[in-house]
Amino acid sequence: MVKLTRLVGDCDEGEYPTLYATDRGTLVVQGGLLTDHGREIPPHEALVEVPFELIRKAVRGNLV
């Protein structure tokens, strides 16, 4: 099982949006599932929507 470490998020109750680091050296984004995009996405993938401010906070905090 992949280990997630919370880097930054707008909610402490585990709701989105949140950015995590993994023990695999990757990032995971938790956000609202975007369904009205009109793109073909493979069944094992999803598009999520997060505010720009979440990424700005992560960069300003030197978290990534």
PDB file of N, CA, C and O in Angstrom:
ATOM      1  N   MET A   1       0.842  -1.178   0.000  1.00  0.00           N
ATOM      2  CA  MET A   1       0.000   0.000   0.000  1.00  0.00           C
ATOM      3  C   MET A   1       0.887   1.241   0.000  1.00  0.00           C
ATOM      4  O   MET A   1       1.868   1.312   0.741  1.00  0.00           O
ATOM      5  N   VAL A   2       0.544   2.198  -0.820  1.00  0.00           N
ATOM      6  CA  VAL A   2       1.304   3.440  -0.910  1.00  0.00           C
ATOM      7  C   VAL A   2       1.074   4.287   0.343  1.00  0.00           C
ATOM      8  O   VAL A   2      -0.043   4.365   0.855  1.00  0.00           O
ATOM      9  N   LYS A   3       2.144   4.920   0.827  1.00  0.00           N
ATOM     10  CA  LYS A   3       2.032   5.798   1.993  1.00  0.00           C
ATOM     11  C   LYS A   3       1.867   7.236   1.513  1.00  0.00           C
ATOM     12  O   LYS A   3       2.662   7.717   0.705  1.00  0.00           O
ATOM     13  N   LEU A   4       0.834   7.926   2.007  1.00  0.00           N
ATOM     14  CA  LEU A   4       0.567   9.319   1.660  1.00  0.00           C
ATOM     15  C   LEU A   4       0.928  10.226   2.829  1.00  0.00           C
ATOM     16  O   LEU A   4       0.585   9.948   3.978  1.00  0.00           O
ATOM     17  N   THR A   5       1.626  11.319   2.515  1.00  0.00           N
ATOM     18  CA  THR A   5       1.944  12.339   3.504  1.00  0.00           C
ATOM     19  C   THR A   5       1.312  13.641   3.042  1.00  0.00           C
ATOM     20  O   THR A   5       1.622  14.139   1.960  1.00  0.00           O
ATOM     21  N   ARG A   6       0.426  14.191   3.861  1.00  0.00           N
ATOM     22  CA  ARG A   6      -0.278  15.426   3.502  1.00  0.00           C
ATOM     23  C   ARG A   6       0.702  16.582   3.454  1.00  0.00           C
ATOM     24  O   ARG A   6       1.407  16.845   4.428  1.00  0.00           O
ATOM     25  N   LEU A   7       0.748  17.272   2.323  1.00  0.00           N
ATOM     26  CA  LEU A   7       1.619  18.430   2.171  1.00  0.00           C
ATOM     27  C   LEU A   7       0.877  19.722   2.446  1.00  0.00           C
ATOM     28  O   LEU A   7       1.337  20.557   3.225  1.00  0.00           O
ATOM     29  N   VAL A   8      -0.260  19.884   1.814  1.00  0.00           N
ATOM     30  CA  VAL A   8      -1.045  21.096   1.961  1.00  0.00           C
ATOM     31  C   VAL A   8      -2.485  20.781   1.584  1.00  0.00           C
ATOM     32  O   VAL A   8      -2.753  19.957   0.709  1.00  0.00           O
ATOM     33  N   GLY A   9      -3.399  21.453   2.261  1.00  0.00           N
ATOM     34  CA  GLY A   9      -4.809  21.263   1.950  1.00  0.00           C
ATOM     35  C   GLY A   9      -5.633  22.347   2.613  1.00  0.00           C
ATOM     36  O   GLY A   9      -5.179  23.024   3.535  1.00  0.00           O
ATOM     37  N   ASP A  10      -6.848  22.495   2.126  1.00  0.00           N
ATOM     38  CA  ASP A  10      -7.727  23.536   2.651  1.00  0.00           C
ATOM     39  C   ASP A  10      -8.667  23.041   3.735  1.00  0.00           C
ATOM     40  O   ASP A  10      -9.453  23.822   4.272  1.00  0.00           O
ATOM     41  N   CYS A  11      -8.601  21.763   4.065  1.00  0.00           N
ATOM     42  CA  CYS A  11      -9.525  21.217   5.060  1.00  0.00           C
ATOM     43  C   CYS A  11      -8.805  20.169   5.890  1.00  0.00           C
ATOM     44  O   CYS A  11      -8.096  19.324   5.345  1.00  0.00           O
ATOM     45  N   ASP A  12      -8.978  20.216   7.188  1.00  0.00           N
ATOM     46  CA  ASP A  12      -8.328  19.257   8.073  1.00  0.00           C
ATOM     47  C   ASP A  12      -9.147  17.998   8.305  1.00  0.00           C
ATOM     48  O   ASP A  12      -8.664  17.060   8.940  1.00  0.00           O
ATOM     49  N   GLU A  13     -10.367  17.956   7.809  1.00  0.00           N
ATOM     50  CA  GLU A  13     -11.227  16.793   8.023  1.00  0.00           C
ATOM     51  C   GLU A  13     -11.089  15.757   6.923  1.00  0.00           C
ATOM     52  O   GLU A  13     -11.947  14.883   6.799  1.00  0.00           O
ATOM     53  N   GLY A  14     -10.023  15.828   6.110  1.00  0.00           N
ATOM     54  CA  GLY A  14      -9.797  14.850   5.072  1.00  0.00           C
ATOM     55  C   GLY A  14     -10.544  15.117   3.778  1.00  0.00           C
ATOM     56  O   GLY A  14     -10.552  14.270   2.885  1.00  0.00           O
ATOM     57  N   GLU A  15     -11.163  16.264   3.663  1.00  0.00           N
ATOM     58  CA  GLU A  15     -11.865  16.600   2.435  1.00  0.00           C
ATOM     59  C   GLU A  15     -10.904  17.306   1.486  1.00  0.00           C
ATOM     60  O   GLU A  15      -9.804  17.698   1.875  1.00  0.00           O
ATOM     61  N   TYR A  16     -11.328  17.459   0.254  1.00  0.00           N
ATOM     62  CA  TYR A  16     -10.483  18.095  -0.750  1.00  0.00           C
ATOM     63  C   TYR A  16     -10.565  19.591  -0.658  1.00  0.00           C
ATOM     64  O   TYR A  16     -11.442  20.105   0.037  1.00  0.00           O
ATOM     65  N   PRO A  17      -9.692  20.320  -1.326  1.00  0.00           N
ATOM     66  CA  PRO A  17      -8.546  19.844  -2.082  1.00  0.00           C
ATOM     67  C   PRO A  17      -7.329  19.647  -1.183  1.00  0.00           C
ATOM     68  O   PRO A  17      -7.121  20.380  -0.216  1.00  0.00           O
ATOM     69  N   THR A  18      -6.538  18.646  -1.525  1.00  0.00           N
ATOM     70  CA  THR A  18      -5.344  18.326  -0.743  1.00  0.00           C
ATOM     71  C   THR A  18      -4.268  17.810  -1.683  1.00  0.00           C
ATOM     72  O   THR A  18      -4.565  17.157  -2.684  1.00  0.00           O
ATOM     73  N   LEU A  19      -3.020  18.105  -1.358  1.00  0.00           N
ATOM     74  CA  LEU A  19      -1.878  17.607  -2.118  1.00  0.00           C
ATOM     75  C   LEU A  19      -1.041  16.738  -1.192  1.00  0.00           C
ATOM     76  O   LEU A  19      -0.710  17.141  -0.077  1.00  0.00           O
ATOM     77  N   TYR A  20      -0.702  15.537  -1.663  1.00  0.00           N
ATOM     78  CA  TYR A  20       0.063  14.572  -0.876  1.00  0.00           C
ATOM     79  C   TYR A  20       1.362  14.216  -1.588  1.00  0.00           C
ATOM     80  O   TYR A  20       1.437  14.274  -2.815  1.00  0.00           O
ATOM     81  N   ALA A  21       2.383  13.846  -0.819  1.00  0.00           N
ATOM     82  CA  ALA A  21       3.590  13.212  -1.336  1.00  0.00           C
ATOM     83  C   ALA A  21       3.462  11.721  -1.032  1.00  0.00           C
ATOM     84  O   ALA A  21       2.866  11.339  -0.025  1.00  0.00           O
ATOM     85  N   THR A  22       4.016  10.889  -1.896  1.00  0.00           N
ATOM     86  CA  THR A  22       3.980   9.453  -1.656  1.00  0.00           C
ATOM     87  C   THR A  22       5.377   8.931  -1.346  1.00  0.00           C
ATOM     88  O   THR A  22       6.376   9.617  -1.561  1.00  0.00           O
ATOM     89  N   ASP A  23       5.424   7.721  -0.844  1.00  0.00           N
ATOM     90  CA  ASP A  23       6.709   7.069  -0.606  1.00  0.00           C
ATOM     91  C   ASP A  23       7.292   6.513  -1.902  1.00  0.00           C
ATOM     92  O   ASP A  23       8.338   5.863  -1.883  1.00  0.00           O
ATOM     93  N   ARG A  24       6.623   6.763  -3.027  1.00  0.00           N
ATOM     94  CA  ARG A  24       7.107   6.354  -4.346  1.00  0.00           C
ATOM     95  C   ARG A  24       7.803   7.514  -5.062  1.00  0.00           C
ATOM     96  O   ARG A  24       8.269   7.356  -6.190  1.00  0.00           O
ATOM     97  N   GLY A  25       7.874   8.687  -4.406  1.00  0.00           N
ATOM     98  CA  GLY A  25       8.479   9.854  -5.025  1.00  0.00           C
ATOM     99  C   GLY A  25       7.558  10.558  -6.009  1.00  0.00           C
ATOM    100  O   GLY A  25       8.025  11.205  -6.946  1.00  0.00           O
ATOM    101  N   THR A  26       6.244  10.433  -5.799  1.00  0.00           N
ATOM    102  CA  THR A  26       5.254  11.071  -6.660  1.00  0.00           C
ATOM    103  C   THR A  26       4.325  11.936  -5.823  1.00  0.00           C
ATOM    104  O   THR A  26       4.391  11.930  -4.594  1.00  0.00           O
ATOM    105  N   LEU A  27       3.448  12.689  -6.509  1.00  0.00           N
ATOM    106  CA  LEU A  27       2.439  13.509  -5.849  1.00  0.00           C
ATOM    107  C   LEU A  27       1.064  12.950  -6.154  1.00  0.00           C
ATOM    108  O   LEU A  27       0.839  12.380  -7.221  1.00  0.00           O
ATOM    109  N   VAL A  28       0.151  13.114  -5.218  1.00  0.00           N
ATOM    110  CA  VAL A  28      -1.245  12.718  -5.387  1.00  0.00           C
ATOM    111  C   VAL A  28      -2.100  13.936  -5.082  1.00  0.00           C
ATOM    112  O   VAL A  28      -1.893  14.622  -4.081  1.00  0.00           O
ATOM    113  N   VAL A  29      -3.056  14.193  -5.952  1.00  0.00           N
ATOM    114  CA  VAL A  29      -3.973  15.309  -5.774  1.00  0.00           C
ATOM    115  C   VAL A  29      -5.346  14.760  -5.420  1.00  0.00           C
ATOM    116  O   VAL A  29      -5.873  13.887  -6.109  1.00  0.00           O
ATOM    117  N   GLN A  30      -5.914  15.272  -4.350  1.00  0.00           N
ATOM    118  CA  GLN A  30      -7.292  14.950  -3.981  1.00  0.00           C
ATOM    119  C   GLN A  30      -8.127  16.169  -4.291  1.00  0.00           C
ATOM    120  O   GLN A  30      -7.834  17.267  -3.817  1.00  0.00           O
ATOM    121  N   GLY A  31      -9.159  15.985  -5.079  1.00  0.00           N
ATOM    122  CA  GLY A  31     -10.005  17.102  -5.460  1.00  0.00           C
ATOM    123  C   GLY A  31     -11.358  16.603  -5.926  1.00  0.00           C
ATOM    124  O   GLY A  31     -11.649  15.409  -5.868  1.00  0.00           O
ATOM    125  N   GLY A  32     -12.165  17.513  -6.380  1.00  0.00           N
ATOM    126  CA  GLY A  32     -13.480  17.157  -6.883  1.00  0.00           C
ATOM    127  C   GLY A  32     -13.367  16.435  -8.215  1.00  0.00           C
ATOM    128  O   GLY A  32     -12.650  16.893  -9.105  1.00  0.00           O
ATOM    129  N   LEU A  33     -14.056  15.325  -8.368  1.00  0.00           N
ATOM    130  CA  LEU A  33     -14.040  14.564  -9.601  1.00  0.00           C
ATOM    131  C   LEU A  33     -14.688  15.399 -10.697  1.00  0.00           C
ATOM    132  O   LEU A  33     -15.820  15.860 -10.554  1.00  0.00           O
ATOM    133  N   LEU A  34     -13.962  15.588 -11.785  1.00  0.00           N
ATOM    134  CA  LEU A  34     -14.442  16.395 -12.899  1.00  0.00           C
ATOM    135  C   LEU A  34     -15.058  15.454 -13.934  1.00  0.00           C
ATOM    136  O   LEU A  34     -14.360  14.618 -14.507  1.00  0.00           O
ATOM    137  N   THR A  35     -16.359  15.589 -14.172  1.00  0.00           N
ATOM    138  CA  THR A  35     -17.049  14.669 -15.077  1.00  0.00           C
ATOM    139  C   THR A  35     -17.528  15.337 -16.359  1.00  0.00           C
ATOM    140  O   THR A  35     -17.861  14.642 -17.318  1.00  0.00           O
ATOM    141  N   ASP A  36     -17.573  16.654 -16.402  1.00  0.00           N
ATOM    142  CA  ASP A  36     -18.097  17.347 -17.574  1.00  0.00           C
ATOM    143  C   ASP A  36     -16.984  17.914 -18.449  1.00  0.00           C
ATOM    144  O   ASP A  36     -17.056  19.065 -18.878  1.00  0.00           O
ATOM    145  N   HIS A  37     -15.951  17.106 -18.715  1.00  0.00           N
ATOM    146  CA  HIS A  37     -14.779  17.564 -19.439  1.00  0.00           C
ATOM    147  C   HIS A  37     -14.809  17.220 -20.923  1.00  0.00           C
ATOM    148  O   HIS A  37     -14.092  17.861 -21.692  1.00  0.00           O
ATOM    149  N   GLY A  38     -15.588  16.256 -21.363  1.00  0.00           N
ATOM    150  CA  GLY A  38     -15.685  15.906 -22.763  1.00  0.00           C
ATOM    151  C   GLY A  38     -14.471  15.190 -23.331  1.00  0.00           C
ATOM    152  O   GLY A  38     -14.321  15.117 -24.551  1.00  0.00           O
ATOM    153  N   ARG A  39     -13.615  14.669 -22.492  1.00  0.00           N
ATOM    154  CA  ARG A  39     -12.412  13.954 -22.936  1.00  0.00           C
ATOM    155  C   ARG A  39     -12.569  12.470 -22.685  1.00  0.00           C
ATOM    156  O   ARG A  39     -13.319  12.061 -21.798  1.00  0.00           O
ATOM    157  N   GLU A  40     -11.859  11.654 -23.468  1.00  0.00           N
ATOM    158  CA  GLU A  40     -11.851  10.213 -23.240  1.00  0.00           C
ATOM    159  C   GLU A  40     -10.726   9.892 -22.263  1.00  0.00           C
ATOM    160  O   GLU A  40      -9.551  10.108 -22.556  1.00  0.00           O
ATOM    161  N   ILE A  41     -11.097   9.383 -21.118  1.00  0.00           N
ATOM    162  CA  ILE A  41     -10.136   9.050 -20.062  1.00  0.00           C
ATOM    163  C   ILE A  41     -10.187   7.541 -19.843  1.00  0.00           C
ATOM    164  O   ILE A  41     -11.275   6.974 -19.743  1.00  0.00           O
ATOM    165  N   PRO A  42      -9.027   6.877 -19.766  1.00  0.00           N
ATOM    166  CA  PRO A  42      -9.034   5.434 -19.512  1.00  0.00           C
ATOM    167  C   PRO A  42      -9.753   5.110 -18.199  1.00  0.00           C
ATOM    168  O   PRO A  42      -9.751   5.922 -17.273  1.00  0.00           O
ATOM    169  N   PRO A  43     -10.363   3.933 -18.118  1.00  0.00           N
ATOM    170  CA  PRO A  43     -11.136   3.564 -16.917  1.00  0.00           C
ATOM    171  C   PRO A  43     -10.334   3.606 -15.618  1.00  0.00           C
ATOM    172  O   PRO A  43     -10.913   3.802 -14.550  1.00  0.00           O
ATOM    173  N   HIS A  44      -9.024   3.427 -15.685  1.00  0.00           N
ATOM    174  CA  HIS A  44      -8.201   3.408 -14.470  1.00  0.00           C
ATOM    175  C   HIS A  44      -7.689   4.799 -14.083  1.00  0.00           C
ATOM    176  O   HIS A  44      -6.902   4.928 -13.146  1.00  0.00           O
ATOM    177  N   GLU A  45      -8.134   5.845 -14.802  1.00  0.00           N
ATOM    178  CA  GLU A  45      -7.705   7.208 -14.503  1.00  0.00           C
ATOM    179  C   GLU A  45      -8.914   8.094 -14.222  1.00  0.00           C
ATOM    180  O   GLU A  45     -10.054   7.718 -14.494  1.00  0.00           O
ATOM    181  N   ALA A  46      -8.646   9.276 -13.675  1.00  0.00           N
ATOM    182  CA  ALA A  46      -9.701  10.253 -13.409  1.00  0.00           C
ATOM    183  C   ALA A  46      -9.103  11.648 -13.507  1.00  0.00           C
ATOM    184  O   ALA A  46      -7.898  11.826 -13.330  1.00  0.00           O
ATOM    185  N   LEU A  47      -9.932  12.619 -13.784  1.00  0.00           N
ATOM    186  CA  LEU A  47      -9.535  14.020 -13.732  1.00  0.00           C
ATOM    187  C   LEU A  47     -10.122  14.620 -12.461  1.00  0.00           C
ATOM    188  O   LEU A  47     -11.299  14.427 -12.159  1.00  0.00           O
ATOM    189  N   VAL A  48      -9.290  15.351 -11.718  1.00  0.00           N
ATOM    190  CA  VAL A  48      -9.771  16.036 -10.528  1.00  0.00           C
ATOM    191  C   VAL A  48      -9.487  17.519 -10.680  1.00  0.00           C
ATOM    192  O   VAL A  48      -8.562  17.919 -11.387  1.00  0.00           O
ATOM    193  N   GLU A  49     -10.278  18.311 -10.024  1.00  0.00           N
ATOM    194  CA  GLU A  49     -10.150  19.760 -10.122  1.00  0.00           C
ATOM    195  C   GLU A  49      -9.729  20.324  -8.770  1.00  0.00           C
ATOM    196  O   GLU A  49     -10.345  20.040  -7.743  1.00  0.00           O
ATOM    197  N   VAL A  50      -8.661  21.134  -8.790  1.00  0.00           N
ATOM    198  CA  VAL A  50      -8.182  21.784  -7.568  1.00  0.00           C
ATOM    199  C   VAL A  50      -7.926  23.259  -7.878  1.00  0.00           C
ATOM    200  O   VAL A  50      -7.621  23.602  -9.020  1.00  0.00           O
ATOM    201  N   PRO A  51      -8.043  24.121  -6.894  1.00  0.00           N
ATOM    202  CA  PRO A  51      -7.791  25.540  -7.125  1.00  0.00           C
ATOM    203  C   PRO A  51      -6.293  25.829  -7.292  1.00  0.00           C
ATOM    204  O   PRO A  51      -5.454  25.149  -6.700  1.00  0.00           O
ATOM    205  N   PHE A  52      -5.970  26.835  -8.095  1.00  0.00           N
ATOM    206  CA  PHE A  52      -4.578  27.251  -8.266  1.00  0.00           C
ATOM    207  C   PHE A  52      -3.920  27.535  -6.921  1.00  0.00           C
ATOM    208  O   PHE A  52      -2.737  27.251  -6.736  1.00  0.00           O
ATOM    209  N   GLU A  53      -4.677  28.090  -5.986  1.00  0.00           N
ATOM    210  CA  GLU A  53      -4.109  28.480  -4.695  1.00  0.00           C
ATOM    211  C   GLU A  53      -3.505  27.287  -3.953  1.00  0.00           C
ATOM    212  O   GLU A  53      -2.542  27.461  -3.207  1.00  0.00           O
ATOM    213  N   LEU A  54      -4.036  26.100  -4.136  1.00  0.00           N
ATOM    214  CA  LEU A  54      -3.464  24.918  -3.488  1.00  0.00           C
ATOM    215  C   LEU A  54      -2.032  24.690  -3.964  1.00  0.00           C
ATOM    216  O   LEU A  54      -1.142  24.417  -3.159  1.00  0.00           O
ATOM    217  N   ILE A  55      -1.815  24.802  -5.256  1.00  0.00           N
ATOM    218  CA  ILE A  55      -0.467  24.613  -5.810  1.00  0.00           C
ATOM    219  C   ILE A  55       0.444  25.749  -5.370  1.00  0.00           C
ATOM    220  O   ILE A  55       1.609  25.514  -5.048  1.00  0.00           O
ATOM    221  N   ARG A  56      -0.065  26.980  -5.350  1.00  0.00           N
ATOM    222  CA  ARG A  56       0.734  28.111  -4.891  1.00  0.00           C
ATOM    223  C   ARG A  56       1.206  27.910  -3.448  1.00  0.00           C
ATOM    224  O   ARG A  56       2.364  28.180  -3.128  1.00  0.00           O
ATOM    225  N   LYS A  57       0.312  27.437  -2.584  1.00  0.00           N
ATOM    226  CA  LYS A  57       0.672  27.186  -1.187  1.00  0.00           C
ATOM    227  C   LYS A  57       1.766  26.145  -1.085  1.00  0.00           C
ATOM    228  O   LYS A  57       2.679  26.284  -0.270  1.00  0.00           O
ATOM    229  N   ALA A  58       1.689  25.105  -1.897  1.00  0.00           N
ATOM    230  CA  ALA A  58       2.694  24.039  -1.862  1.00  0.00           C
ATOM    231  C   ALA A  58       4.049  24.578  -2.303  1.00  0.00           C
ATOM    232  O   ALA A  58       5.062  24.279  -1.670  1.00  0.00           O
ATOM    233  N   VAL A  59       4.087  25.361  -3.367  1.00  0.00           N
ATOM    234  CA  VAL A  59       5.325  25.922  -3.866  1.00  0.00           C
ATOM    235  C   VAL A  59       5.919  26.926  -2.881  1.00  0.00           C
ATOM    236  O   VAL A  59       7.121  26.904  -2.616  1.00  0.00           O
ATOM    237  N   ARG A  60       5.074  27.810  -2.338  1.00  0.00           N
ATOM    238  CA  ARG A  60       5.561  28.804  -1.366  1.00  0.00           C
ATOM    239  C   ARG A  60       6.114  28.132  -0.119  1.00  0.00           C
ATOM    240  O   ARG A  60       7.049  28.635   0.504  1.00  0.00           O
ATOM    241  N   GLY A  61       5.535  27.002   0.240  1.00  0.00           N
ATOM    242  CA  GLY A  61       5.998  26.296   1.425  1.00  0.00           C
ATOM    243  C   GLY A  61       7.195  25.398   1.169  1.00  0.00           C
ATOM    244  O   GLY A  61       7.636  24.673   2.061  1.00  0.00           O
ATOM    245  N   ASN A  62       7.729  25.447  -0.068  1.00  0.00           N
ATOM    246  CA  ASN A  62       8.873  24.608  -0.435  1.00  0.00           C
ATOM    247  C   ASN A  62       8.614  23.127  -0.150  1.00  0.00           C
ATOM    248  O   ASN A  62       9.508  22.391   0.269  1.00  0.00           O
ATOM    249  N   LEU A  63       7.381  22.714  -0.384  1.00  0.00           N
ATOM    250  CA  LEU A  63       7.006  21.333  -0.081  1.00  0.00           C
ATOM    251  C   LEU A  63       7.259  20.378  -1.234  1.00  0.00           C
ATOM    252  O   LEU A  63       7.269  19.160  -1.055  1.00  0.00           O
ATOM    253  N   VAL A  64       7.463  20.942  -2.420  1.00  0.00           N
ATOM    254  CA  VAL A  64       7.710  20.078  -3.578  1.00  0.00           C
ATOM    255  C   VAL A  64       8.973  20.513  -4.287  1.00  0.00           C
ATOM    256  O   VAL A  64       9.356  19.912  -5.290  1.00  0.00           O
TER     257      VAL A  64
END
